[in-house]
Amino acid sequence: MESREGYSGRILEKLNGIGAHVGDIIRVQRGAEVLEGTLIPKSHATDDEYLILKLKSGYNVGIKDGSEVSIQLLSHGVKPAFKKPPIPSRSGELPKVSVISTGGTIASRVDYRTGGVEPALDAEDLYSVFPELADIANIKTSVLFNVFSENITPQHWKRMAHAVADAVRDGAHGVVICHGTDTMGYTAAALSFILQNLPIPVLLVGSQRSSDRPSSDAASNMVGAVSTAIQAPFAEVVVVMHETISDEALSVHRGTKVRKCHTSSRDAFKSVNSSPIARFHVMEKRFELLNDDVRKRDGAAALTLEDTLDENVALLKFYPGMSPDILESLIDRGVHGVILEGTGLGHVSSSFYRPVERAAKEGLFVGMTSQCLWGRVNMHVYSTGRDLLRLGVTPLEDMLPETALIKLMWVLGRTRNLPEVRSMMTKNIAYEISGRRWQWEEEGRGRLQ
């Protein structure tokens, strides 16, 4: 039966026996353990020994059937479904903010067939789900595409950049891009290089918990991002996400210096070898600039799109015992450049000397970053580093490996001349390289590098 979608076998027999349908409230008892919730559909590919409940907390739980498991119908309900709330009225006098949806958890809801999260809300839905936005900005929404961030490619970055350019031409005061968190750092770095001479801020925002869950950070992140788009005095690409696990404040991270450092925590994003450039106080709806060294907002600036990217590059993370044949194979495949993620101050095994030397002789760029989260590459300290320098490896200071990879795509899109590539890779273009002395705070402790 459709109303018991996905269920079969003994579980289906039990549901038929008590007259329970999808959407009904049931009680499942296994020994002393008792769970109550809404029966929701499950995937046909899932083991037929399980049933799926949505608990009052908003979370889904799978329960394996057995002879000791009893099911009781508590009340009839309706099959769970998403219903769009009404769209609030908008004021044309407020600053215009363009909200571009690309997918991700902030633009997702639960798929009641599988119990999983899937992209489902378009940008107009987001506006209606967060009605407080109507009092902050005149929002123009658009759906560029609707994919999880692991499916984002350089072609998607280009489409985002062109959508930003359209918003700038349309007179937007700021642009907010809704994006999945897993690869948001890559996209932020890519847009930081592609969008040259920005006149307004571009803010990437996501959420770690979908908006149907009680612990969701979607609303505060969206409101904070839109408010920052209006209040920020800078014109840069940034990521706006929770500063801590509470809803007190959001951090505004530079697009080239941010990394997702936790799989699920609300404060997953951290500025690396840098400090957040701003903070948004959620309860007060107040923006606070933390760094005066920013590119100032300038409505007269002429945005240029430098979106030629050479995707024929690789990021190679070194590990003990790693075969140099891996680098050799990349060279054989005709790769145009490689970013090495070395150990410590910037090292790989001496077994890599030959392919590194070969790469340099063939005019391929080889850059060195560090696996360490904090600090910078210094290849003059140990003999291995000095040998790699002599063989043609270029140290990339404190650049994040993923930022270095994207920057290499962008640089190679402009020139394949090795000296020019080396010069551009070591030039600070979008704040991707920090000064040798920087200070930041984490958990109240100051650190100095």
JOHU-V709936 format. One record per helix or strand of 2 or more residues. SS is the DSSP state (A for helix, B for strand). FROM is the first residue (numbers start at 1). TO is the last residue. Records with the same first field share a line. If there is no record, write none. Layout:
# JOHU-V709936
SS->FROM-TO, FROM-TO
This chain:
# JOHU-V709936
A->2-4, 9-18, 105-107, 123-129, 131-135, 149-151, 154-169, 184-194, 218-231, 325-332, 350-361, 383-390, 401-412, 418-425
B->25-30, 33-40, 50-54, 60-64, 69-75, 96-101, 108-110, 117-119, 138-143, 174-178, 195-196, 202-205, 237-242, 249-254, 258-260, 269-271, 278-281, 286-289, 304-305, 313-317, 337-343, 365-370, 394-395, 439-442, 445-448
